[in-house]
């Protein structure tokens, strides 16, 4: 089973990949429901982190095959 730290690391890695290789998707990172809590003290747990990771991964898997990576010049 993945720990909270492992999930946070995986989310960070995937987020950085999206921002660096597909910056046009960054707007979706801000709009994702998990990033906009509906209360002042949201509880973050393993399930929420897994769901968030899977949603990021899903966006990337659907988008990446049809688009080229933006490279720094």
N, C-alpha and C positions, 0 to 999 in steps of 0.2 A: 504494500500500500504506500502511496506517495504521502510524504509529509507536507505540511503547510509551506515549509521553506523550499522544498523541491518544486512545488507547484508555483510558488512566487517566482522562483528562478526561471522556470519554464515559461511563465507568462511574460516576464521581462525579456527573455531571449526572443520570443515570438513577436512581442511588441516592437523591439528594436529592429528585427528583420523587416517587419511591415513598414516601419518609418524610414529605414534606410533603402530598402529595395523597391518598395511600392508606396512612396509618400502620398500618392493620390488616395490611398485607403485610410490615411490618418484621420480623416473627418469621421469615419465610422467608429474609430476607437473612442472618440468623445461621446458619440451618440448611443453607445451600448448601454442598456438598462443597468447593468451591474455597476457601471461607473457613476450612475446618478442615483444614490440611495434615496429611498422615500421616507427616511426618518433621520433624526439627528445622530443616533448611535447605532449604525447598522452592524449586525453581527456578521463577521466574515468567518466562514468555516470551510472545511475541505470540500464539501459539495458545491458551494458557491464558487470556489476557486476552480474546481474541475469544470463546472459549467462555463465559466468565463474563458478558460483555456480552450475548451472545445469550440466555443463560439468564435474565438480568434482564429483557431485552426481551420474552421469551416470557411470563414471568409477568405483566408489565404488559399485553401485548396480549390475553391471555386474560381478565384480570380487569377492566380498565378499561371495556370497552364495556357491562358489566352493572352498574356501580356509579358512584355520583356522587362527585365530588371533594369532599373535606372542606375547607371554607373557614374561615379564622379569622374570628371575629366580634368 
